[in-house]
């Protein structure tokens, strides 16, 4: 367990006993933890100051995408394919990278899975204003799908909701599982898991850092964070 992560919560989800060979079978976890070494107030200012720079990054029309979040093409999210937050030079950003590695190690240890030989990360910032909402979306559904996550830097009373598509909406209470967006918390989950946020009703910006991880070699702006 890494010392920089505290208040670690492992949410476990598993199918009930199968009574037929065709009943659904699934097992997964979501890990949520507090990063006690990151100055989120300082980092929120740094990221807000970077917003204009990110929006001015040259980008081809076919690369602009808000990832079906509904935040639109004038958001920092829409440039997520052409920049990486972890390449920004700031002491808090370097701490973010270490926390991502720490929670990844915890996640695999919880499932008794060996660490991959290499790990790559793509990381971007979501900046939301009053009455904006991140719509239901996934981070990956193909054969290379791995793990995704997000970090709450600044927020006022919002939740991220994780959808268990193995269950029935409106019938099973665990179909929609909300986790509070506490400042300083980092959450890791399967990329294939749909998720969305509450509508942001605060007067200050809601700022989160989202990321995807992959054990496969990736092009820029993905960053290699370790390799054995």
C-alpha positions as CSV (number, residue, x, y, z in Angstrom):
1,X,0.0,0.0,0.0
2,X,1.4,3.4,-1.0
3,X,1.7,6.0,1.8
4,X,0.4,8.8,-0.4
5,X,-3.1,7.1,-0.7
6,X,-5.4,7.2,2.4
7,X,-9.0,6.3,3.1
8,X,-8.9,3.6,0.5
9,X,-12.3,2.1,-0.3
10,X,-12.7,-1.0,-2.4
11,X,-16.2,-1.4,-3.8
12,X,-16.8,-5.1,-4.8
13,X,-19.5,-6.3,-7.2
14,X,-20.2,-9.9,-8.1
15,X,-23.1,-11.8,-9.6
16,X,-25.3,-14.0,-7.3
17,X,-24.9,-17.8,-7.5
18,X,-25.8,-19.1,-10.9
19,X,-28.8,-21.4,-11.0
20,X,-28.5,-22.1,-14.7
21,X,-25.6,-22.3,-17.1
22,X,-26.9,-19.3,-18.9
23,X,-27.3,-16.9,-16.0
24,X,-25.0,-13.8,-16.1
25,X,-21.6,-14.0,-14.6
26,X,-19.5,-10.9,-13.7
27,X,-17.1,-9.7,-11.1
28,X,-15.3,-6.3,-10.8
29,X,-14.2,-3.6,-8.4
30,X,-14.0,0.1,-8.2
31,X,-11.3,1.6,-5.9
32,X,-11.6,5.1,-4.5
33,X,-8.9,6.7,-2.4
34,X,-7.7,10.1,-1.0
35,X,-4.4,11.6,-2.3
36,X,-3.0,13.1,0.9
37,X,0.1,14.7,-0.9
38,X,-1.6,16.8,-3.5
39,X,-2.5,20.5,-3.0
40,X,-5.8,20.6,-5.0
41,X,-6.4,24.3,-4.4
42,X,-3.1,25.2,-6.0
43,X,-3.6,22.6,-8.8
44,X,-7.1,23.9,-9.6
45,X,-5.7,27.4,-10.2
46,X,-2.9,25.9,-12.3
47,X,-5.3,24.0,-14.5
48,X,-7.7,27.0,-14.9
49,X,-4.7,29.0,-16.1
50,X,-3.9,26.3,-18.6
51,X,-7.5,26.2,-20.0
52,X,-6.9,28.8,-22.8
53,X,-3.6,27.2,-23.8
54,X,-5.3,23.8,-24.1
55,X,-8.1,25.3,-26.2
56,X,-5.5,26.9,-28.5
57,X,-3.7,23.7,-29.3
58,X,-3.8,23.1,-33.1
59,X,-6.0,20.1,-33.8
60,X,-7.4,18.5,-36.9
61,X,-11.2,18.3,-37.1
62,X,-11.3,14.5,-37.1
63,X,-9.5,14.5,-33.7
64,X,-11.9,16.9,-31.9
65,X,-14.1,14.8,-29.6
66,X,-15.6,15.4,-26.2
67,X,-15.9,11.6,-25.7
68,X,-19.7,11.7,-25.7
69,X,-19.6,13.6,-22.4
70,X,-21.8,16.4,-23.8
71,X,-19.3,19.0,-22.8
72,X,-18.9,20.2,-26.3
73,X,-16.2,21.1,-28.8
74,X,-15.1,24.2,-26.9
75,X,-14.1,22.3,-23.8
76,X,-10.7,21.1,-22.7
77,X,-12.2,17.6,-22.8
78,X,-12.6,17.9,-26.6
79,X,-8.8,18.1,-26.9
80,X,-8.1,15.0,-24.9
81,X,-6.6,13.2,-27.9
82,X,-3.9,15.8,-28.5
83,X,-2.5,16.7,-25.0
84,X,-1.5,15.0,-21.8
85,X,-1.9,16.7,-18.4
86,X,1.0,14.7,-17.1
87,X,3.4,16.5,-19.5
88,X,2.7,19.9,-17.8
89,X,5.6,21.0,-15.7
90,X,4.3,21.4,-12.1
91,X,5.1,19.7,-8.8
92,X,1.5,18.8,-8.2
93,X,1.3,17.1,-11.6
94,X,4.2,14.9,-10.8
95,X,2.4,13.8,-7.6
96,X,-0.7,13.0,-9.7
97,X,1.4,10.6,-11.8
98,X,2.7,8.8,-8.7
99,X,-0.9,8.4,-7.4
100,X,-2.1,6.9,-10.6
101,X,0.7,4.3,-10.4
102,X,-0.2,3.6,-6.8
103,X,-3.9,3.0,-7.3
104,X,-3.2,0.9,-10.4
105,X,-0.9,-1.3,-8.2
106,X,-3.6,-1.6,-5.6
107,X,-6.3,-2.4,-8.1
108,X,-4.3,-5.3,-9.6
109,X,-3.2,-6.6,-6.2
110,X,-6.9,-6.7,-5.1
111,X,-7.6,-9.0,-8.1
112,X,-4.4,-11.0,-7.8
113,X,-3.3,-9.8,-11.3
114,X,0.4,-9.3,-12.1
115,X,1.6,-5.9,-13.1
116,X,2.0,-5.5,-16.9
117,X,5.6,-5.1,-18.2
118,X,4.7,-1.6,-19.4
119,X,2.1,1.0,-18.5
120,X,1.0,3.9,-20.6
121,X,-1.4,6.7,-19.6
122,X,-3.4,9.4,-21.3
123,X,-4.6,12.2,-19.1
124,X,-6.8,15.3,-19.6
125,X,-8.7,17.9,-17.6
126,X,-12.5,18.4,-17.5
127,X,-13.6,21.9,-16.6
128,X,-17.3,22.3,-16.0
129,X,-19.3,25.5,-15.3
130,X,-22.7,25.8,-13.6
131,X,-25.5,23.7,-15.1
132,X,-23.1,21.5,-17.1
133,X,-23.1,17.7,-16.8
134,X,-21.0,14.9,-18.1
135,X,-23.3,12.5,-19.9
136,X,-23.2,8.7,-19.7
137,X,-20.2,7.4,-21.7
138,X,-17.4,4.8,-21.6
139,X,-13.7,5.1,-22.0
140,X,-13.1,1.9,-24.1
141,X,-15.0,-1.1,-25.3
142,X,-12.6,-2.9,-27.7
143,X,-10.4,-5.9,-27.2
144,X,-7.6,-3.7,-25.6
145,X,-10.0,-2.2,-23.1
146,X,-8.2,-1.8,-19.7
147,X,-8.7,0.7,-16.8
148,X,-9.8,4.3,-16.6
149,X,-10.1,6.8,-13.8
150,X,-10.7,10.3,-12.6
151,X,-9.4,12.7,-9.9
152,X,-11.5,15.4,-8.2
153,X,-9.6,18.6,-8.0
154,X,-12.5,21.0,-7.3
155,X,-16.2,20.2,-6.9
156,X,-19.3,21.1,-5.0
157,X,-21.6,18.3,-3.9
158,X,-21.5,16.2,-7.1
159,X,-21.4,12.4,-7.6
160,X,-20.1,10.2,-10.4
161,X,-22.5,7.4,-11.2
162,X,-21.2,4.0,-12.4
163,X,-23.5,1.8,-14.4
164,X,-23.6,-2.0,-14.0
165,X,-25.0,-3.1,-17.4
166,X,-25.4,-6.6,-16.1
167,X,-28.3,-5.5,-14.0
168,X,-31.7,-4.0,-14.9
169,X,-32.3,-0.3,-14.7
170,X,-35.1,0.6,-12.2
171,X,-35.1,-2.9,-10.8
172,X,-31.7,-3.6,-9.3
173,X,-30.5,-1.0,-6.8
174,X,-26.8,-1.5,-7.7
175,X,-27.5,-0.8,-11.4
176,X,-26.5,2.9,-10.7
177,X,-23.7,3.2,-8.1
178,X,-22.8,6.8,-7.1
179,X,-19.5,7.8,-5.6
180,X,-19.1,11.3,-4.1
181,X,-16.7,13.6,-5.9
182,X,-14.6,14.5,-2.8
183,X,-11.7,16.9,-3.4
184,X,-8.4,15.0,-3.6
185,X,-10.0,11.6,-4.3
186,X,-8.8,9.3,-7.1
187,X,-11.0,6.6,-8.5
188,X,-10.1,3.6,-10.8
189,X,-12.6,1.4,-12.7
190,X,-12.9,-0.7,-15.8
191,X,-12.8,1.4,-19.0
192,X,-15.8,-0.5,-20.3
193,X,-18.0,0.7,-17.4
194,X,-20.5,3.5,-18.4
195,X,-20.5,6.5,-16.1
196,X,-21.9,10.0,-15.8
197,X,-22.0,12.9,-13.3
198,X,-24.7,14.9,-11.6
199,X,-25.4,18.4,-13.1
200,X,-22.9,20.8,-11.6
201,X,-24.9,23.5,-9.7
202,X,-22.0,25.3,-8.0
203,X,-20.8,28.8,-8.9
204,X,-17.1,27.9,-9.1
205,X,-15.8,25.6,-11.7
206,X,-15.9,21.8,-11.2
207,X,-12.4,20.5,-12.2
208,X,-11.4,16.9,-12.6
209,X,-8.6,15.1,-14.2
210,X,-9.6,12.0,-16.2
211,X,-7.2,9.3,-17.5
212,X,-6.9,6.0,-19.3
213,X,-4.4,3.3,-18.7
214,X,-3.0,0.7,-21.2
215,X,-0.5,-2.1,-21.0
216,X,0.0,-1.7,-24.8
217,X,2.5,0.6,-26.5
218,X,0.8,3.8,-27.4
219,X,1.6,6.9,-29.6
220,X,1.9,10.4,-28.4
221,X,0.5,12.1,-26.3
222,X,0.2,8.9,-24.3
223,X,3.0,8.8,-21.7
224,X,4.9,5.7,-20.6
225,X,5.0,5.8,-16.8
226,X,6.9,2.6,-16.3
227,X,8.5,-0.4,-18.1
228,X,10.3,-3.4,-16.9
